[in-house]
Amino acid sequence: MMWGWGYGGGWGGAVFGAAMMLIFWGGLAWLAVYLFRSLGRSDRGEGPASPGPSAREVLAERFARGEISTQEFTERLRVLDGAPADGRS
């Protein structure tokens, strides 16, 4: 005597059903993580970040603080202008 409706899906139906359930719940979890991360981003159209100080500004600040001598300051300015550091042109 056979009980049930007689479809006889067997193991194939069970494996397919389990795979579909994993795909569904995995996709739902991925979507939730994606939305959560996209809401936390700081993409608010503020434009690119402003660049830091130029090399000349940094050099002038170091000279003003007394970290480098007058000679070193002028040599480094020459290098920034494209001249050799030893003063030869």
C-alpha positions in Angstrom: 0.0 0.0 0.0 1.4 3.5 -0.9 0.9 6.4 1.3 1.0 10.0 0.2 0.4 11.4 -3.2 2.9 9.2 -5.1 5.2 11.9 -6.5 8.3 10.0 -5.5 10.8 12.9 -5.6 13.3 11.1 -3.5 16.7 12.5 -2.7 16.8 14.7 -5.8 13.9 16.8 -4.7 15.3 17.2 -1.2 18.7 18.2 -2.4 17.2 20.7 -4.9 14.9 22.2 -2.2 17.8 22.6 0.2 20.0 24.2 -2.4 17.3 26.6 -3.4 16.7 27.5 0.3 20.5 28.2 0.8 20.6 30.3 -2.4 17.5 32.3 -1.2 18.7 33.0 2.3 22.3 33.6 1.2 21.1 36.1 -1.3 18.9 37.8 1.2 21.8 38.0 3.7 24.1 39.4 0.9 21.5 42.0 0.0 21.2 43.1 3.7 25.0 43.4 4.1 25.3 45.3 0.8 22.6 47.8 1.8 24.0 48.2 5.3 27.5 49.0 3.9 26.2 51.4 1.2 24.3 53.4 3.8 27.5 53.8 5.9 29.6 55.2 3.0 30.5 58.9 3.0 29.7 59.4 -0.7 27.7 62.6 -0.3 29.0 64.4 -3.4 31.4 66.6 -1.4 34.1 66.2 -4.2 37.6 65.0 -3.8 39.5 65.8 -0.7 41.7 68.8 -0.8 45.4 68.1 -1.3 47.9 68.7 1.5 50.3 71.6 1.6 52.7 72.0 -1.3 56.4 71.2 -1.0 57.3 74.9 -0.9 54.8 75.4 2.0 56.2 72.5 4.0 59.8 73.8 3.3 58.8 77.3 4.4 57.2 75.9 7.6 60.3 73.9 8.5 62.4 77.0 7.9 60.1 79.1 10.1 60.2 76.6 12.9 64.0 76.6 12.7 64.3 73.0 11.7 66.5 73.8 8.7 69.2 76.5 8.1 69.0 79.4 5.6 71.6 77.6 3.4 69.6 74.3 3.4 66.4 76.3 2.7 67.8 78.0 -0.3 69.4 74.8 -1.6 66.1 72.9 -1.4 64.3 75.8 -3.1 66.8 75.5 -6.0 66.1 71.8 -6.2 62.3 72.4 -6.3 62.9 74.9 -9.1 64.8 72.3 -11.0 68.4 73.5 -10.5 71.1 71.3 -9.0 71.5 71.5 -5.2 75.1 72.5 -5.4 74.3 75.9 -7.0 75.7 75.0 -10.5 73.4 75.9 -13.4 
